[in-house]
């Protein structure tokens, strides 16, 4: 049971890191398409 909980938490961390990366990539793309000067 503890082991399952641990992998679940790790998976949540991985997902949140992926989310942050995706958000950064989206921001970067938006800025490169229409740069704010």
C-alpha distance matrix in Angstrom:
0.0 3.8 5.4 5.2 6.4 8.8 10.2 10.7 12.6 14.5 15.5 16.7 18.7 20.2 21.2 22.9 24.7 25.9 27.1 29.0 30.5 31.6 33.1 35.0 36.3 37.4 39.2 40.8 42.0 43.4 45.2 46.6 47.9 49.5 49.7 50.4 53.6
3.8 0.0 3.8 5.4 5.1 6.2 8.8 9.9 10.7 12.4 14.2 15.4 16.7 18.5 20.0 21.3 22.8 24.4 25.7 27.2 28.9 30.3 31.6 33.3 34.8 36.2 37.6 39.2 40.7 42.1 43.6 45.1 46.6 48.1 48.1 48.6 51.7
5.4 3.8 0.0 3.8 5.4 5.1 6.4 8.6 10.0 10.7 12.3 14.3 15.5 16.6 18.4 20.1 21.2 22.6 24.3 26.0 27.1 28.6 30.3 31.8 33.0 34.6 36.3 37.5 38.9 40.6 42.2 43.4 45.0 46.6 46.7 47.5 50.5
5.2 5.4 3.8 0.0 3.8 5.4 5.3 6.1 8.7 9.9 10.5 12.3 14.3 15.3 16.4 18.4 20.0 20.9 22.4 24.4 25.7 26.7 28.5 30.3 31.4 32.6 34.5 36.0 37.1 38.7 40.5 41.8 43.1 44.8 45.1 45.9 49.1
6.4 5.1 5.4 3.8 0.0 3.8 5.6 5.0 6.2 8.6 9.8 10.6 12.4 14.3 15.3 16.6 18.5 19.9 21.0 22.7 24.5 25.6 26.9 28.8 30.3 31.4 32.9 34.6 36.0 37.3 39.0 40.5 41.9 43.3 43.5 44.1 47.2
8.8 6.2 5.1 5.4 3.8 0.0 3.8 5.4 5.2 6.2 8.6 9.9 10.7 12.4 14.3 15.5 16.7 18.4 19.9 21.3 22.7 24.4 25.8 27.2 28.7 30.3 31.7 33.1 34.7 36.2 37.6 39.0 40.7 42.2 42.1 42.7 45.7
10.2 8.8 6.4 5.3 5.6 3.8 0.0 3.8 5.5 5.0 6.0 8.6 9.8 10.3 12.1 14.2 15.2 16.3 18.1 19.9 20.9 22.2 24.1 25.6 26.7 28.3 30.1 31.3 32.6 34.3 36.0 37.1 38.6 40.4 40.5 41.4 44.5
10.7 9.9 8.6 6.1 5.0 5.4 3.8 0.0 3.8 5.4 5.0 6.2 8.7 9.8 10.5 12.4 14.3 15.2 16.4 18.4 19.9 20.9 22.4 24.4 25.6 26.7 28.5 30.1 31.3 32.7 34.5 35.9 37.2 38.8 39.1 39.9 43.1
12.6 10.7 10.0 8.7 6.2 5.2 5.5 3.8 0.0 3.8 5.4 5.0 6.3 8.7 9.9 10.6 12.4 14.2 15.2 16.6 18.5 19.9 21.0 22.7 24.4 25.6 27.0 28.6 30.2 31.5 33.0 34.6 36.2 37.5 37.4 38.0 41.1
14.5 12.4 10.7 9.9 8.6 6.2 5.0 5.4 3.8 0.0 3.8 5.4 5.0 6.2 8.6 9.9 10.6 12.3 14.2 15.4 16.6 18.3 19.9 21.2 22.6 24.3 25.7 27.0 28.6 30.2 31.6 32.9 34.6 36.2 36.1 36.9 39.9
15.5 14.2 12.3 10.5 9.8 8.6 6.0 5.0 5.4 3.8 0.0 3.8 5.3 5.0 6.1 8.6 9.8 10.5 12.2 14.3 15.3 16.3 18.2 19.9 20.9 22.3 24.2 25.6 26.7 28.4 30.1 31.3 32.7 34.4 34.7 35.7 38.9
16.7 15.4 14.3 12.3 10.6 9.9 8.6 6.2 5.0 5.4 3.8 0.0 3.8 5.4 5.1 6.2 8.6 9.8 10.4 12.3 14.2 15.2 16.4 18.4 19.9 20.9 22.4 24.2 25.6 26.8 28.5 30.1 31.4 32.8 33.0 33.7 36.9
18.7 16.7 15.5 14.3 12.4 10.7 9.8 8.7 6.3 5.0 5.3 3.8 0.0 3.8 5.4 5.2 6.2 8.6 9.8 10.6 12.4 14.2 15.3 16.6 18.4 19.9 21.1 22.5 24.3 25.7 27.0 28.5 30.3 31.6 31.4 32.1 35.1
20.2 18.5 16.6 15.3 14.3 12.4 10.3 9.8 8.7 6.2 5.0 5.4 3.8 0.0 3.8 5.5 5.1 6.2 8.6 9.9 10.6 12.2 14.2 15.4 16.5 18.3 19.9 21.0 22.4 24.3 25.7 26.8 28.5 30.2 30.2 31.3 34.4
21.2 20.0 18.4 16.4 15.3 14.3 12.1 10.5 9.9 8.6 6.1 5.1 5.4 3.8 0.0 3.8 5.4 5.0 6.1 8.6 9.8 10.4 12.2 14.2 15.2 16.3 18.2 19.7 20.8 22.3 24.2 25.5 26.7 28.4 28.7 29.8 33.1
22.9 21.3 20.1 18.4 16.6 15.5 14.2 12.4 10.6 9.9 8.6 6.2 5.2 5.5 3.8 0.0 3.8 5.4 4.9 6.2 8.6 9.7 10.4 12.3 14.2 15.2 16.4 18.2 19.8 20.9 22.4 24.1 25.6 26.8 26.9 27.5 30.7
24.7 22.8 21.2 20.0 18.5 16.7 15.2 14.3 12.4 10.6 9.8 8.6 6.2 5.1 5.4 3.8 0.0 3.8 5.4 5.1 6.2 8.6 9.9 10.6 12.3 14.2 15.3 16.4 18.3 20.0 21.1 22.4 24.3 25.8 25.5 26.4 29.4
25.9 24.4 22.6 20.9 19.9 18.4 16.3 15.2 14.2 12.3 10.5 9.8 8.6 6.2 5.0 5.4 3.8 0.0 3.8 5.4 5.0 6.1 8.5 9.8 10.5 12.2 14.1 15.2 16.4 18.2 19.8 20.9 22.4 24.2 24.4 25.7 28.9
27.1 25.7 24.3 22.4 21.0 19.9 18.1 16.4 15.2 14.2 12.2 10.4 9.8 8.6 6.1 4.9 5.4 3.8 0.0 3.8 5.4 5.1 6.1 8.6 9.8 10.5 12.2 14.1 15.2 16.4 18.2 19.8 21.0 22.4 22.8 23.8 27.1
29.0 27.2 26.0 24.4 22.7 21.3 19.9 18.4 16.6 15.4 14.3 12.3 10.6 9.9 8.6 6.2 5.1 5.4 3.8 0.0 3.8 5.4 5.1 6.2 8.6 9.8 10.5 12.2 14.2 15.3 16.4 18.2 19.9 21.0 20.8 21.5 24.7
30.5 28.9 27.1 25.7 24.5 22.7 20.9 19.9 18.5 16.6 15.3 14.2 12.4 10.6 9.8 8.6 6.2 5.0 5.4 3.8 0.0 3.8 5.4 5.1 6.1 8.6 9.8 10.4 12.2 14.2 15.3 16.3 18.3 19.9 19.8 21.1 24.1
31.6 30.3 28.6 26.7 25.6 24.4 22.2 20.9 19.9 18.3 16.3 15.2 14.2 12.2 10.4 9.7 8.6 6.1 5.1 5.4 3.8 0.0 3.8 5.4 5.1 6.1 8.5 9.7 10.5 12.2 14.1 15.2 16.4 18.2 18.7 20.3 23.6
33.1 31.6 30.3 28.5 26.9 25.8 24.1 22.4 21.0 19.9 18.2 16.4 15.3 14.2 12.2 10.4 9.9 8.5 6.1 5.1 5.4 3.8 0.0 3.8 5.4 5.1 6.1 8.5 9.8 10.5 12.2 14.1 15.3 16.4 16.7 17.7 21.1
35.0 33.3 31.8 30.3 28.8 27.2 25.6 24.4 22.7 21.2 19.9 18.4 16.6 15.4 14.2 12.3 10.6 9.8 8.6 6.2 5.1 5.4 3.8 0.0 3.8 5.4 5.0 6.0 8.5 9.8 10.5 12.1 14.2 15.3 14.9 16.0 19.1
36.3 34.8 33.0 31.4 30.3 28.7 26.7 25.6 24.4 22.6 20.9 19.9 18.4 16.5 15.2 14.2 12.3 10.5 9.8 8.6 6.1 5.1 5.4 3.8 0.0 3.8 5.4 5.0 6.1 8.6 9.8 10.4 12.2 14.2 14.3 16.3 19.4
37.4 36.2 34.6 32.6 31.4 30.3 28.3 26.7 25.6 24.3 22.3 20.9 19.9 18.3 16.3 15.2 14.2 12.2 10.5 9.8 8.6 6.1 5.1 5.4 3.8 0.0 3.8 5.4 5.1 6.1 8.5 9.8 10.6 12.2 13.1 14.9 18.4
39.2 37.6 36.3 34.5 32.9 31.7 30.1 28.5 27.0 25.7 24.2 22.4 21.1 19.9 18.2 16.4 15.3 14.1 12.2 10.5 9.8 8.5 6.1 5.0 5.4 3.8 0.0 3.8 5.5 5.2 6.1 8.5 10.0 10.6 10.6 11.8 15.2
40.8 39.2 37.5 36.0 34.6 33.1 31.3 30.1 28.6 27.0 25.6 24.2 22.5 21.0 19.7 18.2 16.4 15.2 14.1 12.2 10.4 9.7 8.5 6.0 5.0 5.4 3.8 0.0 3.8 5.5 5.2 6.1 8.6 10.0 9.5 11.5 14.5
42.0 40.7 38.9 37.1 36.0 34.7 32.6 31.3 30.2 28.6 26.7 25.6 24.3 22.4 20.8 19.8 18.3 16.4 15.2 14.2 12.2 10.5 9.8 8.5 6.1 5.1 5.5 3.8 0.0 3.8 5.4 5.1 6.1 8.5 9.5 12.2 15.3
43.4 42.1 40.6 38.7 37.3 36.2 34.3 32.7 31.5 30.2 28.4 26.8 25.7 24.3 22.3 20.9 20.0 18.2 16.4 15.3 14.2 12.2 10.5 9.8 8.6 6.1 5.2 5.5 3.8 0.0 3.8 5.5 5.2 6.1 7.6 9.8 13.3
45.2 43.6 42.2 40.5 39.0 37.6 36.0 34.5 33.0 31.6 30.1 28.5 27.0 25.7 24.2 22.4 21.1 19.8 18.2 16.4 15.3 14.1 12.2 10.5 9.8 8.5 6.1 5.2 5.4 3.8 0.0 3.8 5.4 5.2 4.6 6.8 10.1
46.6 45.1 43.4 41.8 40.5 39.0 37.1 35.9 34.6 32.9 31.3 30.1 28.5 26.8 25.5 24.1 22.4 20.9 19.8 18.2 16.3 15.2 14.1 12.1 10.4 9.8 8.5 6.1 5.1 5.5 3.8 0.0 3.8 5.6 5.4 8.9 11.3
47.9 46.6 45.0 43.1 41.9 40.7 38.6 37.2 36.2 34.6 32.7 31.4 30.3 28.5 26.7 25.6 24.3 22.4 21.0 19.9 18.3 16.4 15.3 14.2 12.2 10.6 10.0 8.6 6.1 5.2 5.4 3.8 0.0 3.8 6.2 9.6 12.2
49.5 48.1 46.6 44.8 43.3 42.2 40.4 38.8 37.5 36.2 34.4 32.8 31.6 30.2 28.4 26.8 25.8 24.2 22.4 21.0 19.9 18.2 16.4 15.3 14.2 12.2 10.6 10.0 8.5 6.1 5.2 5.6 3.8 0.0 3.8 6.4 9.2
49.7 48.1 46.7 45.1 43.5 42.1 40.5 39.1 37.4 36.1 34.7 33.0 31.4 30.2 28.7 26.9 25.5 24.4 22.8 20.8 19.8 18.7 16.7 14.9 14.3 13.1 10.6 9.5 9.5 7.6 4.6 5.4 6.2 3.8 0.0 3.8 6.2
50.4 48.6 47.5 45.9 44.1 42.7 41.4 39.9 38.0 36.9 35.7 33.7 32.1 31.3 29.8 27.5 26.4 25.7 23.8 21.5 21.1 20.3 17.7 16.0 16.3 14.9 11.8 11.5 12.2 9.8 6.8 8.9 9.6 6.4 3.8 0.0 3.8
53.6 51.7 50.5 49.1 47.2 45.7 44.5 43.1 41.1 39.9 38.9 36.9 35.1 34.4 33.1 30.7 29.4 28.9 27.1 24.7 24.1 23.6 21.1 19.1 19.4 18.4 15.2 14.5 15.3 13.3 10.1 11.3 12.2 9.2 6.2 3.8 0.0
